[in-house]
Structure formats: C-alpha cells, structure tokens
Amino acid sequence: MFNFEKYIADARFAPYQASRATLRQQQELYLWNIELSQEMNKVISHAEIFLREAIDQQLRRWNSAQPRVSGNKKVAKYDPRYRDQGGSEEWLKYPSRKISNLIFSKRGKQIVSEYDSAFKRAYKDLGSRVLSHPRYQAKVTHDDVLAHVTLGAWRKLLPDGRLKTSAPLKPHQVRTKNSQLDLWGQALCRAFPYENNPYVVSYRVTQMHVVRNRVAHHESLLNMNVGQVHRAMIRLVRAINPDLGSWLANESQVMECWKRCP
C-alpha cells in the first residue's frame, strides 16, 4: 500500500498509530474510519433535514399566530431588533419574543441574529451560481436561509438539559430556559409527537451535533460510541414519525461498516 500517511499531519494520524501495531494495520484503520464517517454522514444528512423540516413547519404556524410587534426604531437598522417581531411565517427574520430570546446573541457590543448569519451564507451561495443554474439570480428565500442555519442553532431552540437544575440560574439563563420550555409546550412538541420528553429530544440532537462536527472535520471516530450515537439519531427521527425512523434505520449502513473494523 502506498505510504499516504506521510502526507497527513502527525497529530491526525496519531490515533491510528496508537490503536494498531503495524503501519499496514494503521493505514487500513484510517481508511476504514473514512468509510465509517461517510456512512455516518449519510444518516446525519437525512436526520438533520427531517429535524429542520419538522421544527420549521411548527414554528411557521406558531410565529404567524403571534401578534405583530413593531421593531425598535431606536437601534441601528442592521440590528435585528429593528425588524418587526411575530405575525409572520418567516420566524427567523421576524421572530416573536420567545424565539428571538433563543436566536439573538451578543457579539461584543452588537446584537446578532441566526437569521442574518444564515442569510449572508445563502446570499454568498446565490452569487456563486452559474448561468445554467435553475435559480440563477433568484432572491434569497426563507427556505434558502433555513438551509444555512447551523445545527447548533436548531439545538438552541430545544430545552437545554443543563438548565434543568435546582441551582440558581443567571437572568439570561432563566430567560433562555423559560423561552425553550414555552416554545416546546406551545409548538415544538408537535414536531416530535412520539417523544413527550423535550430533554430526550434535545440530548439526541446534541449527540448528532457532536458527531456531525467530528465527521465534518475528518476527525477519528475511534473513541466514540458509534452504536449509541447512531441509535440516538434513529430514535430522534422516530420521534418525528416511527415509519420515517424505521426507513432511515433500514437505509443506514453504519453498523454494518462498524462490524468491518479491521
């Protein structure tokens, strides 16, 4: 086998060297990890799309039913608080207070929104489209922005298990906790009709987020409980629809690949 490991950083190849005795075994383990990551990524891709759609459908309905509140015209126009809140299906652009509590954050002295960050990424993609693209020069839509929202942002919308405590919480933590629980009770519980515990859903999304980042950065999965994480993603999708979860489980080749570990 060609000595491809010479072109890989020592730190990146180190886990495989620590796990196997000979160079050939290390190379085979590295290649297997690539294959496992590819199979894991297929499941992540499906699960993330199903998650995004389930949450979006419920928040579109819920946010449009909230009273429209005029934006704060005392702040700069680039400040997300300048825009109206609620009364629109575009919950990312015009979030009601409970949503804005979760998707607005402070960066230095500036208030930023998940919407603006995702819009910039979507707009950049729009500019890179070739002439033959069916949506060449099309305007950025809610769906475009939605597709560019990070998985971490979806996780913020769900009740955070770390805030389920009797210990004193800071004011911003209380605000976050109350907004997450209210949003779950009023809308997001219907996105996951087959799982009553919001903290279970949140935990499974967190597990998917962790493995997604490792796969995206081509990191080793050797020390990860692949079976547990895979099972969490399948159960997350089953919380949306049991048949959908069963379909994904049948499509997945993750555990078959895991069994082929050299």
Phi and psi in degrees as a GROMACS rama.xvg file:
@    title "Ramachandran Plot"
@    xaxis  label "Phi"
@    yaxis  label "Psi"
@TYPE xy
-62.9031  141.928  PHE-2
-81.2124  67.4163  ASN-3
-68.3166  -19.8555  PHE-4
-65.2082  -17.0895  GLU-5
-67.4252  -18.4516  LYS-6
-103.348  13.9469  TYR-7
-117.125  138.669  ILE-8
-57.4353  141.768  ALA-9
-54.3447  -42.4707  ASP-10
-64.7881  -34.4118  ALA-11
-73.1707  -34.6223  ARG-12
-87.6203  -11.8972  PHE-13
-57.6602  -41.0338  ALA-14
-59.5882  -31.8732  PRO-15
-77.8953  -33.6671  TYR-16
-67.0886  -35.9065  GLN-17
-74.4297  -20.4637  ALA-18
-95.1548  -20.8765  SER-19
-135.201  151.413  ARG-20
-80.2481  -45.8714  ALA-21
-100.692  158.769  THR-22
-61.7874  -41.2061  LEU-23
-60.8978  -43.209  ARG-24
-64.7608  -38.2281  GLN-25
-64.7997  -41.9574  GLN-26
-63.7518  -44.2421  GLN-27
-63.9047  -38.8581  GLU-28
-65.9541  -40.3455  LEU-29
-61.9444  -46.1589  TYR-30
-65.8864  -36.701  LEU-31
-64.9155  -39.4497  TRP-32
-62.4882  -37.4841  ASN-33
-61.9917  -45.278  ILE-34
-63.1943  -43.5252  GLU-35
-62.5146  -41.4085  LEU-36
-62.1819  -39.5465  SER-37
-64.4077  -42.4772  GLN-38
-68.1761  -39.0752  GLU-39
-63.9515  -39.4758  MET-40
-63.9118  -32.0837  ASN-41
-62.5675  -44.1069  LYS-42
-66.8123  -43.5739  VAL-43
-58.9752  -44.0467  ILE-44
-60.3371  -47.7935  SER-45
-62.1295  -49.797  HIS-46
-62.6996  -40.2209  ALA-47
-66.6754  -39.641  GLU-48
-65.7634  -42.2896  ILE-49
-64.6348  -41.1745  PHE-50
-61.5529  -48.2495  LEU-51
-59.0155  -45.1529  ARG-52
-67.2503  -42.565  GLU-53
-61.2989  -45.6485  ALA-54
-69.4836  -43.6839  ILE-55
-59.9236  -44.0906  ASP-56
-59.6007  -40.5786  GLN-57
-74.2864  -39.208  GLN-58
-73.5915  -27.8675  LEU-59
-60.2996  -48.7281  ARG-60
-65.4716  -47.6817  ARG-61
-65.9262  -46.4037  TRP-62
-66.61  -36.315  ASN-63
-67.1762  -24.226  SER-64
-85.2156  -9.40262  ALA-65
-81.4239  149.064  GLN-66
-62.489  140.629  PRO-67
-75.7864  126.102  ARG-68
-116.717  128.562  VAL-69
-62.7464  144.713  SER-70
-71.0343  166.173  GLY-71
-83.8042  103.713  ASN-72
-80.3375  1.50246  LYS-73
-85.3974  -12.96  LYS-74
-96.1759  169.053  VAL-75
-65.483  153.613  ALA-76
-64.5625  -26.1643  LYS-77
-80.1882  -9.87159  TYR-78
-75.5057  128.064  ASP-79
-59.798  -21.5387  PRO-80
-71.6808  -13.364  ARG-81
-68.9878  -29.9766  TYR-82
-77.9476  156.229  ARG-83
-62.3985  159.35  ASP-84
-123.014  134.918  GLN-85
76.4134  178.456  GLY-86
68.7853  24.853  GLY-87
-152.055  147.46  SER-88
-68.5533  -22.6253  GLU-89
-79.4687  73.8409  GLU-90
-67.4945  -20.9489  TRP-91
-76.5081  -39.0019  LEU-92
-82.9576  -39.4602  LYS-93
-123.08  63.3154  TYR-94
-72.7115  140.043  PRO-95
-68.5771  170.693  SER-96
-56.2742  -42.5157  ARG-97
-62.3974  -35.9417  LYS-98
-76.3088  -43.1498  ILE-99
-62.6446  -29.8607  SER-100
-60.3922  -23.1805  ASN-101
-104.966  -23.6387  LEU-102
-109.836  -5.69008  ILE-103
-93.9851  143.699  PHE-104
-147.657  165.07  SER-105
-101.361  128.234  LYS-106
-122.668  98.6107  ARG-107
70.6098  -123.59  GLY-108
-96.9995  -0.183855  LYS-109
-102.987  141.275  GLN-110
-91.5885  127.173  ILE-111
-123.036  157.866  VAL-112
-123.218  148.683  SER-113
-58.8003  -32.0621  GLU-114
-60.6376  -49.768  TYR-115
-64.5831  -39.2925  ASP-116
-63.8254  -45.1948  SER-117
-68.4284  -37.7364  ALA-118
-61.3573  -42.3085  PHE-119
-61.6065  -40.776  LYS-120
-67.541  -40.34  ARG-121
-65.722  -40.3414  ALA-122
-66.4271  -37.3802  TYR-123
-64.4528  -41.3601  LYS-124
-64.0021  -38.4911  ASP-125
-59.2224  -41.9567  LEU-126
-69.0798  -18.1354  GLY-127
-94.4691  0.803406  SER-128
-71.289  140.002  ARG-129
-81.891  166.184  VAL-130
-57.5973  -33.4689  LEU-131
-80.1297  -5.34709  SER-132
-64.774  133.72  HIS-133
-61.0226  -19.8227  PRO-134
-118.335  33.3645  ARG-135
-61.0396  127.909  TYR-136
65.9656  14.0461  GLN-137
-72.0847  154.243  ALA-138
-75.2564  152.774  LYS-139
-71.4121  125.954  VAL-140
-105.112  174.164  THR-141
-57.4508  -40.6411  HIS-142
-65.7175  -35.7242  ASP-143
-63.2328  -45.7068  ASP-144
-63.7296  -43.1133  VAL-145
-56.1337  -42.1922  LEU-146
-67.0657  -17.8726  ALA-147
-104.844  5.08553  HIS-148
-76.1764  133.251  VAL-149
-72.287  155.772  THR-150
-62.205  -32.84  LEU-151
-62.0304  -32.257  GLY-152
-69.8065  -36.8064  ALA-153
-64.0962  -37.9667  TRP-154
-63.3655  -34.4293  ARG-155
-64.7381  -23.3106  LYS-156
-76.202  -17.5345  LEU-157
-98.6397  149.75  LEU-158
-52.7748  130.045  PRO-159
-90.8561  118.28  ASP-160
-60.3386  -25.5276  GLY-161
-68.2866  -20.6775  ARG-162
-93.5424  -1.53296  LEU-163
-86.3212  80.4991  LYS-164
-148.823  156.442  THR-165
-90.4506  -6.07166  SER-166
-69.9946  151.586  ALA-167
-60.4849  137.663  PRO-168
-111.325  151.09  LEU-169
-73.7397  157.328  LYS-170
-52.0914  -42.0021  PRO-171
-69.2757  -29.2236  HIS-172
-72.2535  -38.22  GLN-173
-63.3564  -42.473  VAL-174
-62.3299  -43.815  ARG-175
-63.3813  -48.4076  THR-176
-58.3541  -48.5099  LYS-177
-64.7782  -39.5579  ASN-178
-66.302  -42.2263  SER-179
-63.5002  -45.6853  GLN-180
-67.9399  -39.6275  LEU-181
-64.6071  -42.9218  ASP-182
-65.3741  -37.3866  LEU-183
-64.1363  -50.015  TRP-184
-65.5391  -31.8867  GLY-185
-95.0537  -19.535  GLN-186
-144.907  -56.0671  ALA-187
-72.4338  -18.2706  LEU-188
-60.7863  -27.6968  CYS-189
-79.853  -14.3233  ARG-190
-77.103  -23.8593  ALA-191
-129.546  66.9887  PHE-192
-67.2279  -12.6266  PRO-193
-106.218  16.8421  TYR-194
-145.65  112.297  GLU-195
-81.3508  -19.9151  ASN-196
-93.2419  109.787  ASN-197
-64.4958  -28.2031  PRO-198
-72.2111  -28.2254  TYR-199
-67.8309  -45.2255  VAL-200
-60.4624  -47.2682  VAL-201
-60.3693  -41.8549  SER-202
-63.5096  -40.0129  TYR-203
-68.8168  -35.8909  ARG-204
-66.1445  -38.6376  VAL-205
-62.8461  -42.5567  THR-206
-62.2302  -41.3927  GLN-207
-64.4485  -38.6057  MET-208
-63.2903  -42.4335  HIS-209
-63.2838  -49.4208  VAL-210
-69.7493  -32.4125  VAL-211
-61.4758  -43.7252  ARG-212
-65.285  -38.8041  ASN-213
-67.732  -41.6913  ARG-214
-66.4523  -43.4229  VAL-215
-63.0845  -30.648  ALA-216
-99.3603  13.3381  HIS-217
57.5013  36.7047  HIS-218
-86.724  163.501  GLU-219
-69.9342  141.698  SER-220
-105.091  11.0567  LEU-221
-61.1796  -37.0645  LEU-222
-98.5965  14.9466  ASN-223
-102.33  141.98  MET-224
-78.552  84.9455  ASN-225
-60.5807  -40.8042  VAL-226
-61.243  -42.2573  GLY-227
-65.9638  -44.6999  GLN-228
-67.3285  -42.3698  VAL-229
-61.5586  -44.284  HIS-230
-62.3993  -38.3051  ARG-231
-62.9796  -40.5587  ALA-232
-68.5585  -40.0705  MET-233
-63.6692  -43.0723  ILE-234
-69.0915  -31.4579  ARG-235
-61.6712  -45.307  LEU-236
-69.3928  -35.7709  VAL-237
-64.6143  -27.5006  ARG-238
-66.708  -24.9304  ALA-239
-80.9888  -47.2012  ILE-240
-161.666  121.349  ASN-241
-57.1884  -39.9148  PRO-242
-66.0903  -36.8369  ASP-243
-65.4596  -40.8335  LEU-244
-64.6605  -39.6938  GLY-245
-66.0249  -38.6368  SER-246
-61.0087  -45.6224  TRP-247
-64.2551  -39.4063  LEU-248
-61.7334  -38.6068  ALA-249
-72.2354  -32.4397  ASN-250
-73.766  -31.924  GLU-251
-66.6712  138.682  SER-252
-114.934  15.322  GLN-253
-61.4346  -50.5715  VAL-254
-70.9072  -31.7533  MET-255
-64.1393  -41.386  GLU-256
-65.7257  -40.677  CYS-257
-58.4667  -39.1593  TRP-258
-66.3724  -20.7697  LYS-259
-89.0774  13.7316  ARG-260
-56.3208  121.185  CYS-261
